[in-house]
Amino acid sequence: MRRTIFLVDMNAFYISCEMAKNPELKGKPAAVAGDPEYRSGIILAANYEARKYKIKTTMVIHEAKKLCPQLILVPPNGKLYSDNSKEVMKILGRYTPVIQQNSIDEAWMDLTGCEKLFGKPREIAQSIMDTIIKELDLWCSIGISENKFLAKMASELKKPLGISELWKSEIDQKLWKLPVRDMYGIGAQTEKRLQKLAMYTIGDIAKCKVEVLKKVFGKYGDELYRLANGIDNSAVDENPLRGSKSMSRSITLSKDSTNIEYAKNVLLKLAEEIGTEARKSDSKGKTVSIAIKYSDFNSITRQQTIKPTYLTKEIFEAGVELLERNWSIHKPVRLLGIGLSGFEEESVEQLSIFDLPQAEDLSTASQREEKLERAMDVIREKFGADKIKRARVLDTNSTLKQ
């Protein structure tokens, strides 16, 4: 049976919540903006009337005012947005219990088999959209497909109030013509690297030899190739970052940052704590996840599977790979987190005989790293956590705020 997956994406969510609360804002250019005296004086969300003046998210307030002097600015109200988000999720829950919230304003739904109850996919989508409008006075766009990636891409095809389908059989007409930056998960740095390889559209990625992508991007190259070809077998999971057991650490930065090198230092300190805990319990995890919370209250979580490990170095490297894919210099970050999950009762790796020489080399390197990290664990246990640190962490500790 072909799956039926939706991605429900709320349109201009923050300012839409404000307009639902205060109807006098409707029909006028308005935006939610941070307080210039606290954290950041930038546009966090602009309504569609404001966007006609080319006002965009992360634009500095005084620049926005130059473009539209009559722009109405509303201070952010995190509780209002959180409450509305919960109400949206409750509405989605009337159609299926299988929901994965991707951020405060969007969620995947697995509606496979629900057609008998609610009708064809487009009819279900229209019902969801109408219900959200009627009960919450909020707009959304909905993407429909057979997997999460294509549903997400479909949701971007028409905004606001769009219902779009994107099935695997249609990717050559609807997906491949889009620029690489439009592909979910690709940031500015990855875009530059792809363009150096003369890849400018998603179709260019799909038609490239996977070996070439893996040579440049490592394991991520394989993922790029699969997604560009519409292949995504991941499940809609209510708790994608939590298995039967998980370890995680997060920290609020002392000030919003767009400096990725600083963020990597923060991530290393957190990975160090997780690695220490994992080694102490002799638990190897195979899923590394990161959480990023931005200054505009929005947040994302991303994860990838690696070979089972409890080594700080390997946890950190996987976290950095995820961070680089999702970093934007235009979106100040206020909180970072990293987690390790997918623990196995026995961390036994089955190798092919043809892999033994290479595996032996890798094992030797891992053994050396484990000896080093366990030695550091002993020193910290005996003399205190601050007695030995990696050089990269030293410049970070003084600026971290729990």
Beta strands, then each sheet from edge to edge (+ up, - down):
strand 1: 5-10
strand 2: 30-33
strand 3: 43-46
strand 4: 72-74
strand 5: 99-103
strand 6: 106-110
strand 7: 140-145
strand 8: 163-165
strand 9: 246-257
strand 10: 285-294
strand 11: 299-309
strand 12: 333-343
strand 13: 400-401
sheet 1: 5+ 6- 1+ 7- 8-
sheet 2: 3+ 2- 4-
sheet 3: 11+ 10- 12+ 9- 13+
end
